[in-house]
Amino acid sequence: MEAKPVGRKQRSIIFMSGIVCLLLVVAAGGYAAFKNSPQPSHAATGAWIENFDGNSLNSNFWNISNERYGMGAIDNEHQGYFQSKNVSVSGGYLTIALTQEKGQVGSNANGIISRGGEIESKTPYGYGTYEWRMRTSSTVASPTDMGGKVVSGQISSGFTYTNNSESELDFEVEGQYPRTAEMTTWHNTHPQTDATEHDQVENDAQIEKMANEFKTYKVVWSANEVTYYINDKQVAHHTSHVPSVAASVMINHWGTDSEEFGGLATVGTTRYLLVDWVSYTPPGAPTPTPTPGTTATTAPTPTPVPPTATPTPAQSTPTPAPTTPNLIQGGSFENTSTLAPWYFTANYPATGNATIDRTTYSSGHASARINVTRADSFNSWNVQFGQSDVAFQKGHTYTITFAAKASANRTGQLDIQLDARPWTEYLKQNFTLSTNWQQYSYTFTPSANITNAEVNFNLGQSKGTVWIDNVAIH
């Protein structure tokens, strides 16, 4: 990682229009998504870059929060605060510090008190491209020191927000999962009440070294979709719960004391979130090369994160497949060029890959070949082959059928679950594979209407090759 180069413009916020240089890079085809999409009401116009040059935050543009906050609060156990003293600008970087200590929380004299920081643009913005170049929470304050450690008990976040999540687009990284980036799109249609899980859609991606390297977190927002990128690699694409209300640009670093979100507190260890720059570009603006202060690094291929909960799996009973439409796309793997919309993920310590195999198949002319080159005997979901954004109706009984074989006798696991918290599982079924093609069939009945379910084959427990063909859900 390099220090910021000498000679950068010493102006905290550079506003641009017309042909003036912009920082943001919109993904190919991104402008088409903005066509005929008028901006939300009250949205400010004009692109800008905040380089955090100088020795203080631009108070004409940013508010610094100085208040008690409710996120992560637990009665008589944990209370958090945003404090302006934890927000500083120096050497071209924004630093937000976080501390945790024991103290009086309600009736508990040994509760946990977290003291973090937050900034918020005074003006709301609408459709366009937002970017934050950040190094997430670690124990080192120097932007050139890559040796910081991650401890439990905090959230690092770059996001947009307004009015009780009436409009909110999030990048978040939890202290207990420092290699997991969480991308969430919120649209609370009844902002007079708190948002619920039904008001959002979320995807996670495994990204290495977020606490040790500066990475660029980008979200492209239009009237019909929201797409998230890390170092220009797409990590999430949402077409539901897309907000239509202008929102402020925000950055925060706040404490937690929970095994469910953020992790348990780490008392006595100061942590630092560092931000090199943040920017906004409205639709249709030019996109010259940015000039960040640190060397860009390429993020690894993103992969979904396994669920943290293990609900009781639904009963599975072999039945013939009905003739209703197949909810799985490309389940016969006859596509000549790609496995999409299927995805493959391999998380440490497991490794592997997935390809189309045109020499081995149950029927037709192709199958999916999953090669597990290094296994993880403890967590089968560290190798996943699956498909997301599958929709189910509450109370309807579905049947999933597929054919499979392996290079040696082994087991696999089928997991159909919600792809966001609380990771509800609707079917979790182990199955035995042999070296011959076998047909499998299981039924399940979702307990809720779902638009964002995942269908995953978890194969990480054994090294070797698995072939899958003719996947269907009716």
C-alpha positions in Angstrom: 0.0 0.0 0.0 1.3 3.4 -0.9 1.0 6.7 0.8 -1.0 9.5 -0.9 1.1 11.2 -3.7 2.3 14.7 -3.2 0.5 17.3 -5.3 -3.1 16.3 -4.9 -5.5 19.2 -5.0 -5.9 20.6 -1.6 -9.6 21.1 -1.6 -11.8 18.9 0.4 -14.8 18.7 -2.0 -14.5 19.2 -5.7 -17.8 19.8 -7.4 -18.0 19.0 -11.1 -20.4 19.3 -14.0 -20.3 19.0 -17.8 -16.9 17.8 -18.9 -15.1 18.4 -15.6 -13.2 15.4 -14.3 -15.3 12.9 -12.3 -14.1 10.1 -10.1 -16.7 7.4 -10.6 -16.6 4.6 -13.0 -20.1 3.4 -14.1 -20.3 -0.2 -15.1 -20.7 -1.0 -18.8 -24.3 -0.5 -19.8 -25.0 1.4 -16.6 -26.2 4.5 -18.4 -29.0 2.6 -20.1 -30.4 1.8 -16.6 -30.8 5.5 -16.0 -32.6 6.3 -19.2 -36.0 7.9 -18.5 -35.5 7.7 -14.8 -36.2 11.2 -13.3 -34.4 11.9 -10.0 -36.3 11.6 -6.7 -37.7 14.8 -5.4 -35.4 17.0 -3.3 -32.3 15.2 -4.7 -29.3 17.5 -5.1 -27.6 17.6 -8.5 -24.0 17.9 -9.4 -21.1 15.4 -9.0 -18.6 15.8 -6.3 -15.5 14.1 -4.8 -14.5 14.4 -1.1 -10.7 13.8 -0.9 -10.5 14.6 2.9 -7.6 17.0 2.3 -6.8 19.6 4.9 -6.9 19.1 8.7 -10.7 19.2 9.4 -13.9 18.0 7.9 -15.8 20.5 5.7 -18.6 21.5 8.0 -20.5 23.2 5.2 -21.0 19.8 3.5 -20.9 17.3 6.4 -22.6 16.8 9.7 -20.8 14.9 12.4 -23.1 12.9 14.6 -22.7 13.4 18.3 -25.4 11.4 20.0 -26.5 8.1 21.6 -27.4 5.6 19.0 -29.9 2.7 19.1 -28.2 0.3 16.7 -26.9 -2.6 18.6 -28.3 -1.4 21.9 -29.2 -4.2 24.4 -31.1 -3.3 27.5 -28.9 -3.4 30.6 -26.0 -4.8 28.5 -24.8 -2.5 25.7 -25.2 1.1 24.7 -23.4 2.9 21.9 -22.6 6.6 21.2 -21.4 8.5 18.2 -19.0 11.2 19.3 -17.5 13.9 17.3 -14.1 13.5 19.0 -13.7 10.2 17.3 -13.9 11.7 13.8 -10.7 13.3 12.4 -9.1 14.3 9.1 -5.4 14.2 8.5 -3.0 13.5 5.7 -5.8 13.2 3.2 -7.8 10.5 5.1 -10.9 10.5 7.2 -10.4 8.4 10.4 -13.3 7.2 12.6 -12.1 5.6 15.8 -14.0 3.2 18.0 -13.5 2.3 21.6 -15.3 -0.1 24.0 -15.3 0.0 27.8 -17.2 -1.4 30.7 -19.6 0.9 32.4 -23.1 1.6 33.7 -25.8 0.5 31.2 -29.2 0.6 32.7 -29.1 -1.3 36.0 -25.9 -3.1 35.0 -22.7 -1.6 36.3 -20.6 -3.9 34.1 -22.3 -3.2 30.8 -20.5 -2.4 27.6 -20.3 1.1 26.3 -19.2 1.7 22.7 -18.0 5.0 21.4 -17.7 5.4 17.6 -18.3 8.0 15.0 -20.4 9.0 12.0 -20.6 11.6 9.3 -23.6 12.4 7.0 -23.9 14.7 4.0 -26.2 17.7 4.7 -27.8 17.3 1.3 -29.6 14.2 0.0 -28.8 12.7 -3.4 -30.7 10.5 -5.8 -30.0 8.1 -8.6 -26.4 7.8 -9.7 -23.2 6.2 -8.6 -21.7 6.4 -5.1 -18.2 5.3 -4.1 -16.3 5.0 -0.9 -12.7 4.0 -0.9 -12.2 2.6 2.6 -10.1 0.3 4.8 -12.5 -1.3 7.2 -12.0 -1.5 11.0 -8.6 -2.6 12.2 -6.3 -1.9 15.2 -3.9 0.4 13.2 -4.5 4.1 12.5 -1.7 4.6 9.9 -3.0 4.3 6.3 0.4 2.8 5.2 0.4 0.1 7.9 -1.1 -3.1 6.5 -0.6 -5.2 9.6 -3.6 -4.3 11.6 -5.7 -6.9 13.3 -9.5 -7.2 13.3 -11.2 -7.7 16.6 -14.9 -8.5 17.4 -17.5 -6.0 18.2 -18.0 -3.4 15.5 -19.5 -2.5 12.1 -17.8 -0.6 9.3 -20.1 1.0 6.8 -20.4 3.2 3.8 -24.0 3.8 2.8 -26.9 6.1 1.9 -29.8 6.6 4.3 -32.9 8.6 5.0 -36.1 8.4 7.1 -36.1 5.1 8.9 -34.7 3.2 5.9 -37.3 4.6 3.5 -34.2 4.8 1.3 -31.0 3.0 2.3 -28.2 1.3 0.3 -25.5 -0.4 2.5 -22.0 -1.7 2.4 -21.3 -3.2 5.8 -18.5 -5.3 7.3 -18.9 -7.0 10.7 -16.1 -7.4 13.2 -16.8 -11.1 13.6 -16.8 -11.7 9.8 -14.0 -9.4 8.6 -13.9 -11.2 5.2 -17.6 -10.8 4.5 -19.0 -7.7 2.7 -22.7 -7.3 3.2 -24.7 -5.4 0.6 -28.3 -4.5 1.5 -31.0 -2.5 -0.3 -33.8 -1.1 1.9 -37.1 0.4 1.0 -39.3 0.9 4.0 -42.7 1.8 2.5 -44.1 2.7 5.9 -41.3 4.8 7.4 -43.5 5.9 10.3 -42.7 2.4 11.7 -39.3 0.6 11.9 -38.1 -1.3 8.9 -38.3 -5.1 9.0 -36.6 -7.9 7.1 -39.5 -7.7 4.6 -38.3 -4.2 3.5 -34.9 -5.3 2.3 -32.9 -7.6 0.1 -29.3 -8.6 1.0 -26.3 -10.4 -0.5 -23.0 -11.2 1.0 -19.6 -11.7 -0.7 -16.3 -13.1 0.6 -13.6 -10.4 0.1 -10.1 -10.8 1.5 -8.1 -8.2 3.3 -10.7 -5.5 3.6 -9.2 -4.4 6.9 -5.6 -4.4 5.5 -6.1 -2.8 2.1 -8.1 0.1 0.7 -10.8 -1.1 -1.6 -13.4 0.8 -3.6 -17.0 0.1 -2.7 -19.4 1.3 -5.4 -23.2 1.3 -5.7 -25.0 2.2 -8.9 -28.7 3.2 -8.2 -31.4 3.7 -10.8 -35.2 3.6 -10.6 -35.4 -0.1 -11.3 -32.2 -1.7 -9.9 -29.3 -1.3 -7.5 -25.9 -2.9 -8.4 -23.0 -3.2 -6.0 -19.3 -3.5 -6.8 -16.0 -3.9 -4.9 -12.9 -2.9 -6.9 -15.2 -2.9 -10.0 -16.2 -6.5 -9.5 -20.0 -6.9 -9.2 -20.9 -8.5 -5.9 -24.7 -7.9 -5.8 -27.6 -6.9 -8.1 -31.0 -6.1 -6.6 -34.2 -5.5 -8.6 -36.6 -5.6 -5.6 -37.0 -3.2 -2.7 -35.4 -0.5 -4.9 -35.9 2.9 -3.1 -37.2 6.0 -4.8 -36.4 8.7 -2.2 -33.3 10.8 -2.1 -30.9 9.9 0.8 -27.8 11.3 2.5 -24.3 9.9 2.0 -23.0 8.4 5.2 -20.0 6.7 6.8 -20.0 5.2 10.3 -18.0 3.0 12.6 -20.1 1.7 15.5 -19.8 -0.9 18.3 -21.7 -4.1 19.0 -21.9 -6.7 21.7 -23.8 -9.5 20.1 -23.1 -12.9 18.6 -25.8 -12.2 16.0 -24.4 -9.0 14.4 -21.0 -7.4 14.6 -19.7 -9.8 17.3 -19.1 -9.5 21.0 -17.4 -6.4 22.3 -13.6 -6.2 22.6 -12.9 -4.0 25.6 -9.8 -1.8 25.7 -8.8 -2.0 22.0 -9.1 1.0 19.9 -10.1 0.4 16.2 -9.9 2.7 13.2 -12.0 2.9 10.0 -10.0 4.9 7.3 -11.6 6.5 4.3 -9.4 7.8 1.4 -12.3 9.4 -0.6 -16.0 9.3 -1.2 -17.9 10.6 -4.2 -21.2 10.9 -6.0 -21.9 11.1 -9.8 -25.4 11.7 -11.2 -26.5 9.7 -14.3 -24.8 10.5 -17.6 -21.7 12.1 -16.2 -18.2 11.4 -17.7 -15.9 9.0 -16.0 -12.2 9.7 -16.3 -9.6 7.8 -14.2 -9.8 8.4 -10.5 -6.8 9.6 -8.5 -7.0 7.8 -5.1 -4.2 7.9 -2.6 -3.6 4.2 -2.4 -2.7 1.5 -4.9 -5.8 -0.3 -6.2 -5.9 -4.0 -5.5 -8.1 -6.6 -7.2 -10.7 -8.2 -5.0 -11.1 -12.0 -5.2 -14.1 -13.5 -6.8 -17.1 -12.9 -4.5 -18.9 -15.8 -3.0 -22.1 -16.2 -1.0 -21.7 -16.6 2.8 -23.2 -19.6 4.5 -26.0 -19.1 7.0 -25.1 -18.6 10.7 -28.2 -20.4 11.9 -29.3 -24.0 11.3 -33.1 -24.3 11.5 -34.7 -27.7 11.4 -34.9 -28.9 7.8 -38.2 -29.7 6.2 -39.2 -33.3 5.6 -38.1 -34.6 2.2 -40.1 -37.3 0.5 -39.3 -38.6 -3.1 -42.2 -37.8 -5.4 -42.6 -37.6 -9.2 -42.0 -34.1 -10.6 -45.3 -32.3 -11.7 -45.6 -30.7 -15.1 -45.8 -27.1 -13.8 -43.1 -24.6 -15.0 -39.6 -25.2 -13.8 -38.4 -22.5 -11.3 -34.7 -23.3 -11.9 -33.0 -21.6 -14.9 -30.5 -23.5 -17.0 -30.9 -26.7 -15.0 -30.0 -29.0 -17.9 -26.7 -27.1 -18.5 -27.1 -27.1 -22.3 -25.9 -23.5 -22.5 -22.9 -23.4 -24.9 -20.9 -20.6 -23.2 -21.5 -20.2 -19.5 -22.9 -21.7 -16.3 -24.9 -18.5 -15.5 -27.1 -18.0 -13.7 -25.5 -20.8 -11.6 -22.7 -19.7 -9.3 -19.8 -21.6 -7.7 -18.0 -20.5 -4.5 -15.1 -22.0 -2.6 -14.2 -20.5 0.7 -10.9 -21.1 2.7 -9.7 -23.8 3.3 -11.6 -25.4 0.5 -10.7 -24.9 -3.2 -12.3 -26.0 -6.4 -14.0 -24.9 -9.6 -17.1 -25.6 -11.7 -17.4 -26.1 -15.5 -19.8 -27.4 -18.1 -18.9 -31.0 -19.0 -20.0 -32.1 -22.5 -18.6 -35.7 -22.1 -20.5 -36.8 -19.0 -24.3 -36.2 -18.6 -27.5 -37.9 -17.4 -29.4 -36.8 -20.5 -29.1 -34.2 -23.2 -25.5 -33.2 -24.1 -24.1 -31.5 -21.0 -23.9 -31.4 -17.2 -22.3 -29.3 -14.5 -18.9 -30.6 -13.3 -17.8 -29.5 -9.8 -14.2 -30.2 -8.9 -13.3 -30.1 -5.2 -9.5 -29.9 -5.1 -9.2 -29.3 -1.4 -12.0 -30.3 1.0 -13.3 -28.9 4.3 -14.6 -31.8 6.3 -16.2 -29.5 8.9 -18.2 -27.2 6.7 -19.7 -28.6 3.6 -21.0 -25.2 2.5 -17.4 -23.9 2.0 -17.9 -25.3 -1.5 -21.3 -24.3 -3.0 -22.8 -24.7 -6.4 -26.1 -23.0 -6.6 -28.6 -20.5 -8.0 -30.2 -17.5 -6.3 -33.3 -15.3 -6.6 -35.7 -18.2 -6.7 -39.3 -17.3 -5.8 -41.7 -19.5 -3.7 -45.2 -19.1 -2.5 -46.2 -19.6 1.2 -47.9 -23.0 1.8 -47.3 -24.4 -1.7 -45.6 -27.8 -1.8 -42.6 -27.9 -4.2 -40.6 -30.8 -5.5 -37.0 -30.5 -6.5 -35.5 -33.2 -8.7 -32.0 -33.6 -10.1 -29.5 -36.2 -11.3 -26.0 -36.6 -9.8 -22.9 -38.8 -9.7 -19.4 -38.6 -8.3 -15.9 -39.8 -9.0 -16.1 -41.8 -5.8 -18.8 -42.7 -3.3 -19.5 -39.7 -1.1 -22.2 -37.5 0.3 -23.6 -34.1 -0.7 -26.0 -31.7 0.8 -29.0 -29.9 -0.7 -29.9 -26.6 1.0 -32.7 -24.3 0.0 -32.7 -21.2 2.1 -33.4 -17.4 2.3 -30.3 -15.6 0.9 -30.5 -12.9 3.6 -30.9 -12.8 7.4 -32.4 -14.7 9.1 -31.1 -17.3 6.6 -34.3 -19.4 7.0 -33.9 -22.9 5.6 -36.8 -24.5 3.8 -35.0 -27.8 2.9 -31.7 -29.2 4.1 -31.2 -32.7 2.8 -28.1 -34.9 2.8 -27.8 -37.3 -0.1 -25.5 -40.2 -1.1 -23.6 -40.2 -4.4 -22.1 -43.1 -6.3 -20.1 -43.4 -9.5 -23.3 -44.0 -11.4 -26.0 -41.5 -12.3 -28.8 -41.5 -9.7 -32.1 -39.6 -9.7 -33.1 -37.6 -6.6 -36.4 -36.0 -5.6 -37.4 -34.1 -2.4 -40.4 -32.0 -1.4 -40.7 -28.9 0.8 -43.3 -26.3 1.8 -42.1 -22.7 2.4 -43.6 -21.0 5.4 -43.6 -17.5 3.8 -43.7 -15.9 0.4 -40.1 -15.6 -0.9 -38.5 -13.8 -3.8 -34.9 -14.3 -2.9 -34.3 -18.0 -2.1 -31.0 -19.8 -2.8 -30.8 -23.4 -4.0 -27.3 -24.7 -3.0 -25.5 -28.0 -3.4 -23.0 -28.0 -0.6 -20.1 -30.3 -1.6 -17.1 -29.2 0.4 -16.8 -32.1 2.8 -14.9 -34.4 0.3 -12.3 -34.0 -2.3 -13.2 -35.2 -5.8 -15.6 -34.5 -8.7 -19.4 -34.3 -8.7 -21.6 -34.0 -11.7 -25.1 -32.5 -11.5 -27.7 -32.5 -14.3 -31.4 -31.8 -14.9 -32.1 -29.7 -11.8 -35.8 -28.7 -11.6 -38.2 -27.3 -9.1 -42.0 -27.6 -9.8 
